[in-house]
Amino acid sequence: MRARSPLAVCCLGMLICWLSPSGRAADGPAVELTASRNGRITELLRKHTPRQLFTHSAVGVTRAGTSIPCLYGEHDLDPSTSRKRILLIGGLDGAESSILATLAAASWFAASDEARPLREKYSLTVVPLANPDGWANGTGFQNSVGGKPGTGYPPAGPFYQSATSPEAQYLWQWTGLHAPDLVIDVRQSNQQADDGEARFAVLQSAAKEAKRLGGALRKLVEGLPQGEKVQADELAAALLTAAPAGTGLIPAVRVTVPASSTGKASSTFLKTLLQQAEATDFPAPSPARQEILRRQKRTAIETAQQLARRYGQDLKSVQYIPALALVGRLRLGELTDDSKHLADVQKIVEPWLDGSQDSLAGRVSGSTLSGHLIFAELAHLTGEKKYNPPVVAAAAYAFDKSGQPLPAMAFHSEMSDAVFMGCPILAEAARLTGEQRYAEACLRHMRFMLQLNLREDGLHRHSPLDETAWGRGNGFPALGLVMSLEALPEDQAGREKMLAAYRAHLRAMARYQDPTGMWHQVVDHPESYREFSCTAMTTYAMIRGIRRGWLDEEEFRPVIERAWPALLARIAADGTLVDMCAGTGKQTSLRAYYERTAIHGADARGGAMGLMVTTEMAAWQQEQQQKKSSRPQP
């Protein structure tokens, strides 16, 4: 490996430092290396890197804790753009030449007058350093734990838990959801003779639906200097044979650049490829992008109906996950005037009302208590008193055997989840019975949990065991507070403090929204994966807040409008989901939260949250349409 230049070291340092929201480097040898660089050089790089032309985020995180940076170009965050979308990936080989060539090409495209006509037709996103530890350690293709992220595609799950190559897992899933029209994998040439030219290679054989794409790729590189054969387990091959994140195939080309970072090919390969794309009328959108666009064109009702075909079909035990799915089905029935949903749900819950099953028998937990929200929903919807007793029975866990109030709702386990697990069921008991003690218990429980886990920055740590602001561990307070506010009367003493806590938390969450519209598995760590349930819960809380006048629409509508298409992109027509965090108890480190399984497929928890947010969006859209229709015509 050639020695790394000071300029390259600083450039990488800036990319990683920009990804640290607190300005404090995450743990890991590569980041520690960049953090120690001379501040003056860092400032020089800040001045001379066209940062204002890119939106910075991250693809994922290595085993050493190093962020894998990405730079979104103008227009490239919108899959519906009329431009053809290019994804430029450098550094999978850990070679400095591929990193510098990628950055040089990105700068040329974003800032040069020469590229101006191309910017009208193309958009660009860049992953300049896909194997940062290989580069930082001088080990080339090999990362800090012996893996080789440049090979092994498509990577196997579970995501993102690979002991040797999590970089490949992150890059694969992220690429599928970003859904470009062409991926360019930039690597250093292995050829002995360095003639200063970039060389191009594509997969030479493709089957079935990939044949058309393969033909277009071969036409794209026809007449250009040819590189070594693309191997079957390279990224450029796998993208043409397997659908990353389940979206669709993506055309890809591998470009090799000379080892000399000063060679003319270091920045002109992109110009060459784009000119070829123009000349050959390279097809777009890619199959992956077409699938994302199909998903994002669905209405909220259509998406909810797709979810309802898979979720909300049973209540084998009274727990919050199946209960919220059933709540979502009830609301879908109201929105569509389809009485079948109500009839189905009433039939499903009947065994818990007729004495054949006891909802509080056996092991009771916070999930059990919040699962009783389905009975509150049915009580309000039908007006039938038979649904009240289970709600009151669950709320009784806020009191001791003599009826005296406890400091907090039972089974809170010191986790931020308990803001949802305890508060709404108490608020609903207050609404159904009119008894003040339940409202007071709700507010008391909220104060207890906020004192325990609310951080100074407005986010919630998951538990006192660790400071990490887990994604769903913040979705739970958002959902719990908004559902409690809905149930408590506006003149309830102490409600104003709950409203203030709700507003402050959602403002804090808005600050950490990813450029794609998602929230992360660890809210303030953009290198953690973009997580479905946290985004669904937070978006629900914001929509309901606008609908009820608790949030300023001008402030929060843009946040919702960014989140909504991102959620749709992660819900397939069959109700399967992408990057849904598995069940998570108290963890003791940031790394432990990074490594919680990201489910790709059917998931009851995610389906429930998906039903809640899609029906809430549908209700809001219907209200907006009604307001528009009722306005006097000029």
ABEGO torsion letter per residue (X at the ends): XBBBBAAAAAAAAAAAAAABAAGBBBBEAAAAAAAABBAAAAAAAAAABBAAABBBBBABBBAAGBBBBBBBBBGAABAABABBBBBBBBGAAGBAAAAAAAAAAAAAAAABAAAAAAAAABBBBBBABABAAAAAAGAEABBAAGBBAABGOBBBOBOBABAABAAAAAAAAAAAAAGBABBBBBBBBABABBAGBBBBBBBABBBEAAAAAAAAAAAAABGBBBBBBBBAABAAAAAAABBBGGAEBBBBBBBBBBABAABAAAAAAAAAAAAAAAAAGBBOBBAAAAAAAAAAABBAAAAAAAAAAABGABBABBBAAAAAAAAAAAAAAAAAGBAAAAAAAAAAAAAAAAGABBAABEBBBAAAAAAAAAAAAAAAAAGBAAAAAAAAAAAAAABBAAGBBBABBBGAGGBAAAAAAAAAAAAAAAAAAGBAAAAAAAAAAAAAAAAAABBAAGBBBABAABABBBAAAAAAAAAAAAAAAAABBAABBGAAAAAAAAAAAAAAAAAABBAAGBBBABAABAABBBBAAAAAAAAAAAAAAAAAGABBAAAAAAAAAAAAAAAAAABBAAGBBBGBBBBBBBBABAAAAAABBBBBEBBAAAAAAAAAAAAAAAAAAAAAAAAAAABBBX
